[in-house]
C-alpha cells in the first residue's frame, strides 16, 4: 500500500477499499503495512494529530472490522498525552479490538523519536493465535521464538522499509524471513509500503508468505500497490509439529541460554 504521510482520511478510504475487496474474496485476516494509516514520519510525528484523534482512528478500524466480519491489522502513529508516540499496529476483529501491538525494537533512526513498546504479545481470533512484529523487529529471532512459545501459529510482519529496489528487498526477505518460519514451525506473512512520499522516502513494496517448513508460499516483488491472497493450510503446520525432526522448540535447553541476557555483546 502507498500510504501518504499525514493524509489520514485518504489512507483510511484506501484501507476500506482493500477491505471491501478482501470481503468479496472471503478473506479472514487482512494485514496492512506498518504505519499504513498515517504514513511513515520521522519529523515531529507527535504533531500529526491529538491523542483523542488517535483513539478515534482505532475505533474507526474496529468499526470496519466489525461491519465486514474479518480481522484487520493496520498501522498508525499512536499518540499519548504523556509521552512520545508509539509505532503501533491496530489488531481488530469481528467482535471488537483484539489489542494494540507497540513496536518494541526501534531502528536507530526511530529510537530518539518514538517510544518503544514493552511487551511481546500474541492475539487470538476464534481458534487462531497469531503474533505481530514490525519491520526492524524481524531481525531479532528471539521475538519470533517467544511468540511461537506463546502459541502463535502465524506471525505477521508489516513493514515500512524504504531501502532498495523491489528485487533487492525481495532477496533480502528471502534470506531471513523463511528462517523465522522454519526455526519456529509457524506461518509467516510480511508486507511493505510502496511508492514515493513527500517526506523523501521511496518504498519498494514486496509481500511474502512462508510455510512452517520455511518454504515460500507466495511472493510479490514489484513497486505497485497490490493485495496478494494466501490460503493458510493448518494441516501443514500440524504435520510439521508432529514430526520429531522438524519441530525444534520442544528440544530447546533454556538453561544454556543465559548469555543472551547480557546487556553487552560478548567478545
C-alpha positions as CSV (number, residue, x, y, z in Angstrom):
1,X,0.0,0.0,0.0
2,X,1.1,3.5,-0.8
3,X,0.5,5.5,2.4
4,X,0.6,9.3,2.2
5,X,2.2,10.9,5.3
6,X,-0.4,12.9,7.2
7,X,-3.2,12.1,4.8
8,X,-5.3,10.1,7.3
9,X,-8.6,10.2,5.5
10,X,-7.2,9.3,2.1
11,X,-5.3,6.4,3.7
12,X,-8.4,5.2,5.6
13,X,-10.5,5.3,2.4
14,X,-7.9,3.2,0.7
15,X,-7.9,0.7,3.6
16,X,-11.7,0.5,3.4
17,X,-11.4,-0.2,-0.4
18,X,-8.9,-3.0,0.2
19,X,-11.1,-4.4,3.0
20,X,-14.1,-4.4,0.7
21,X,-12.1,-6.3,-2.0
22,X,-11.0,-8.8,0.7
23,X,-14.6,-9.4,1.8
24,X,-15.5,-10.2,-1.8
25,X,-12.7,-12.8,-1.7
26,X,-13.9,-14.2,1.6
27,X,-10.7,-13.3,3.4
28,X,-10.5,-13.9,7.2
29,X,-7.5,-11.7,8.0
30,X,-6.1,-8.7,6.2
31,X,-2.7,-7.2,7.1
32,X,-1.7,-3.7,6.1
33,X,1.9,-2.3,6.3
34,X,3.4,-0.6,9.2
35,X,2.1,3.0,9.6
36,X,-0.3,2.4,6.8
37,X,-2.9,4.8,8.2
38,X,-0.6,7.7,9.0
39,X,2.3,7.2,6.6
40,X,6.0,6.9,7.7
41,X,7.0,10.1,9.5
42,X,10.3,10.7,11.3
43,X,10.0,14.5,11.9
44,X,7.6,15.6,14.7
45,X,5.3,12.6,14.4
46,X,3.7,13.7,17.7
47,X,2.1,16.7,15.9
48,X,0.2,14.7,13.4
49,X,-3.0,14.7,15.5
50,X,-4.2,14.7,19.1
51,X,-4.5,11.8,21.5
52,X,-8.3,11.9,21.1
53,X,-8.0,11.7,17.3
54,X,-5.6,8.8,17.8
55,X,-8.2,7.0,19.7
56,X,-10.9,7.8,17.1
57,X,-8.7,6.1,14.4
58,X,-8.6,3.0,16.5
59,X,-12.3,3.0,16.9
60,X,-12.7,3.5,13.1
61,X,-10.7,0.4,12.3
62,X,-12.7,-1.5,14.9
63,X,-15.9,-0.4,13.2
64,X,-14.7,-1.5,9.8
65,X,-13.6,-4.9,11.1
66,X,-16.9,-5.4,12.9
67,X,-19.0,-4.4,9.9
68,X,-17.1,-6.6,7.5
69,X,-16.7,-9.6,9.8
70,X,-12.9,-10.0,9.5
71,X,-9.7,-9.3,11.3
72,X,-7.7,-6.2,10.3
73,X,-4.1,-5.4,11.1
74,X,-3.4,-1.7,10.3
75,X,-0.5,0.5,11.4
76,X,-0.6,4.0,12.9
77,X,1.2,6.6,15.0
78,X,-0.3,6.2,18.4
79,X,-0.4,9.5,20.3
80,X,-0.2,9.8,24.1
81,X,-0.7,13.0,26.1
82,X,2.2,12.0,28.5
83,X,5.0,10.6,26.4
84,X,6.5,10.2,22.9
85,X,4.3,8.4,20.3
86,X,4.4,4.7,19.6
87,X,4.6,2.9,16.3
88,X,1.5,0.8,16.7
89,X,-0.3,-1.9,14.8
90,X,-4.1,-2.0,15.5
91,X,-5.5,-5.5,15.7
92,X,-9.3,-5.5,15.4
93,X,-11.7,-8.4,14.8
94,X,-15.3,-9.0,14.2
95,X,-16.0,-8.7,17.9
96,X,-14.0,-5.6,18.5
97,X,-10.4,-4.6,19.4
98,X,-8.1,-7.6,20.0
99,X,-5.3,-5.3,21.1
100,X,-2.5,-2.9,20.1
101,X,0.9,-4.0,19.3
102,X,3.5,-1.3,20.0
103,X,6.9,-1.7,18.3
104,X,9.4,-2.9,20.9
105,X,12.6,-2.7,18.9
106,X,13.0,0.6,17.2
107,X,15.5,1.2,14.5
108,X,18.4,3.6,15.0
109,X,16.5,6.3,13.0
110,X,13.4,5.8,15.2
111,X,14.6,5.4,18.7
112,X,15.1,9.1,19.6
113,X,11.7,10.0,18.1
114,X,9.3,7.2,19.2
115,X,8.8,5.4,22.4
116,X,9.4,1.6,22.4
117,X,6.7,-0.8,23.5
118,X,7.5,-3.1,26.5
119,X,5.5,-6.2,25.7
120,X,5.8,-9.1,23.2
121,X,2.2,-10.2,22.9
122,X,0.1,-12.6,20.8
123,X,-3.5,-12.2,19.8
124,X,-6.4,-14.6,19.4
125,X,-9.3,-14.6,16.8
126,X,-11.5,-17.6,17.0
127,X,-9.2,-20.6,17.4
128,X,-6.2,-18.9,15.9
129,X,-3.4,-17.4,17.9
130,X,-1.0,-15.1,16.0
131,X,1.8,-12.6,16.6
132,X,2.7,-9.2,15.1
133,X,6.2,-7.8,14.6
134,X,7.0,-4.5,13.0
135,X,9.7,-4.2,10.3
136,X,13.1,-3.9,12.1
137,X,11.9,-6.4,14.7
138,X,12.2,-9.2,12.2
139,X,16.0,-9.1,12.7
140,X,15.7,-10.3,16.3
141,X,15.0,-14.1,16.2
142,X,14.1,-14.2,19.9
143,X,10.8,-12.3,19.2
144,X,9.6,-15.0,16.8
145,X,10.5,-17.7,19.2
146,X,8.7,-16.1,22.1
147,X,5.6,-15.7,20.0
148,X,5.7,-19.3,18.9
149,X,6.2,-20.4,22.6
150,X,3.1,-18.4,23.4
151,X,1.1,-20.4,20.9
152,X,1.3,-18.3,17.7
153,X,0.7,-20.3,14.5
154,X,1.1,-17.3,12.2
155,X,3.4,-14.3,12.6
156,X,2.5,-11.1,10.7
157,X,5.4,-8.7,10.0
158,X,4.1,-5.4,8.5
159,X,7.0,-3.2,7.2
160,X,7.7,0.4,6.3
161,X,11.1,-0.3,4.9
162,X,12.3,2.2,2.2
163,X,15.6,0.8,1.2
164,X,16.5,-0.9,-2.0
165,X,14.7,-1.9,-5.2
166,X,11.8,-4.4,-5.2
167,X,14.2,-7.1,-6.4
168,X,16.8,-6.3,-3.7
169,X,14.1,-6.1,-0.9
170,X,12.6,-9.5,-2.0
171,X,16.0,-11.1,-2.0
172,X,16.7,-9.7,1.5
173,X,13.4,-11.1,2.8
174,X,14.0,-14.4,1.2
175,X,17.2,-14.7,3.2
176,X,15.9,-14.1,6.7
177,X,12.1,-14.3,6.9
178,X,11.9,-18.0,5.9
179,X,14.3,-18.8,8.7
180,X,11.9,-17.3,11.3
181,X,9.1,-19.6,10.0
182,X,11.3,-22.7,9.7
183,X,13.0,-22.4,13.1
184,X,9.7,-21.9,15.0
185,X,7.3,-24.0,12.8
186,X,5.0,-21.1,12.1
187,X,3.4,-19.5,9.1
188,X,4.9,-16.0,8.3
189,X,3.3,-13.2,6.4
190,X,5.0,-9.9,5.6
191,X,4.1,-6.8,3.6
192,X,5.6,-3.4,2.9
193,X,4.7,0.1,2.0
194,X,5.2,1.0,-1.7
195,X,5.9,4.2,-3.7
196,X,7.3,7.7,-3.2
197,X,6.2,10.0,-0.4
198,X,6.5,13.8,0.2
199,X,8.8,13.0,3.1
200,X,11.5,11.8,0.7
201,X,11.1,8.1,1.2
202,X,10.8,5.6,-1.6
203,X,9.3,2.2,-0.6
204,X,9.9,-0.8,-2.8
205,X,6.8,-2.7,-1.8
206,X,7.2,-6.5,-1.6
207,X,5.0,-9.1,0.1
208,X,5.8,-12.6,1.1
209,X,4.1,-15.6,2.8
210,X,6.1,-18.6,4.1
211,X,5.0,-22.0,5.4
212,X,6.2,-23.7,8.6
213,X,8.9,-25.5,6.8
214,X,10.3,-22.2,5.6
215,X,9.1,-22.6,2.0
216,X,7.8,-19.5,0.3
217,X,4.1,-20.0,-0.5
218,X,3.7,-16.8,-2.5
219,X,5.5,-13.5,-3.0
220,X,5.2,-10.2,-4.8
221,X,8.1,-8.0,-5.8
222,X,7.0,-5.1,-7.8
223,X,6.7,-1.4,-6.9
224,X,2.9,-1.1,-7.4
225,X,0.1,-1.4,-4.9
226,X,-1.3,-4.9,-4.8
227,X,-3.2,-7.2,-2.4
228,X,-1.9,-10.8,-2.5
229,X,-4.2,-13.6,-1.3
230,X,-2.7,-16.5,0.6
231,X,-4.5,-19.6,1.8
232,X,-3.1,-20.9,5.1
233,X,-3.5,-24.7,5.4
234,X,-3.2,-25.5,9.1
235,X,-2.7,-29.2,8.4
236,X,0.8,-28.3,7.1
237,X,1.6,-26.7,10.5
238,X,0.3,-29.7,12.4
239,X,2.2,-32.2,10.3
240,X,5.4,-30.2,10.8
241,X,4.9,-30.0,14.5
242,X,4.2,-33.8,14.8
243,X,7.5,-34.6,13.0
244,X,10.2,-35.2,15.6
245,X,13.0,-33.9,13.3
246,X,11.2,-30.8,12.0
247,X,9.8,-29.2,15.2
248,X,12.7,-27.8,17.2
249,X,11.1,-25.8,20.0
250,X,10.3,-28.8,22.3
251,X,14.0,-29.7,22.3
252,X,15.2,-26.3,23.5
253,X,17.5,-26.1,26.5
254,X,16.8,-22.6,28.1
255,X,19.2,-23.3,31.0
256,X,22.1,-22.9,28.5
257,X,21.0,-19.6,27.1
258,X,21.8,-17.3,30.0
259,X,24.4,-15.3,28.0
260,X,21.5,-13.9,25.9
261,X,20.5,-11.8,28.9
262,X,23.9,-9.9,28.8
263,X,23.5,-6.1,28.1
264,X,26.7,-6.1,26.1
265,X,27.8,-8.3,23.2
266,X,30.3,-10.8,24.5
267,X,33.6,-10.9,22.6
